[in-house]
Amino acid sequence: MQLVKVDNYEEMSKKACSIIMEHIQENRNPVIGLATGSTPEKLYSCLIDEYKQGKVSFENVTTFNLDEYVGLKKDDANSYHHYMKEKLFDHVGLGVDQVHLPDGHSEDLEQDCLTYEKQIEEAGGIDIQVLGLGLNGHIGFNEPGTPFSSRTHVVELSPSTRSANARFFSSIEEVPTQAISMGIASIMASKKILLLVSGKQKAEALHRLLNSELTEDFPASILQTHPDVTIIADELALEASL
Ligand code: F6R
């Protein structure tokens, strides 16, 4: 794992933005894996700025998101479909045929998981997967205890994840109890992984990632075994590790 230390959230976002831009500029059909949540918000606004300045085109880009809540319609303000449209897709000309998210409102969730895996495979696999880090070490929505061999699957969200995400909903009861997430093996199949970590609240999780042994109790620990992981972390997140 390569650790890039930056001063703050802004720097982390800019660094991630330049890595992704470079990949898009240098590849004919880039396939980018995306995350939601607070962490990548500024990365997406940076990509939008670069696009508006004509420095990058998303014409040949294909994207796959890590996850989606089960039970929310695509246009629900809290769905990840909605988040992605609002924070990136609609501003950089990424059309519906280029972007993919699991369908959390599907009649047949299990089938949707298989279809998702197939779509990733048909796109040639993910070149760069952007990840945030859960407080409990989750990546995607793969909670502690998820087998490292897992592929896209339906997951039960842990109380800690539901309460961390309650800030986006009017009450914790409204936070879905399930999600569809790429599995750990699906994430690990990405050619490159970009893990973004910012803020004091992530310090403990990052410290554990950098120091813990490989264990399914801390899903992010698997990243230690990936051949090409770049962690971009800011000072506050690194507080406990320096
Ligand atoms: C989001 C995702 C999650 C988040 C993680 C951190 O698509 O898969 O693993 O990356 O929960 O969330 P934030 O960035 O909100 O702290």
Boltz pocket constraint, residues with backbone or C-beta under 6 A from the ligand:
constraints:
  - pocket:
      binder: B
      contacts: [[A, 34], [A, 35], [A, 36], [A, 37], [A, 38], [A, 39], [A, 40], [A, 66], [A, 67], [A, 131], [A, 132], [A, 133], [A, 134], [A, 135], [A, 138], [A, 139], [A, 140], [A, 141]]
      max_distance: 6.0
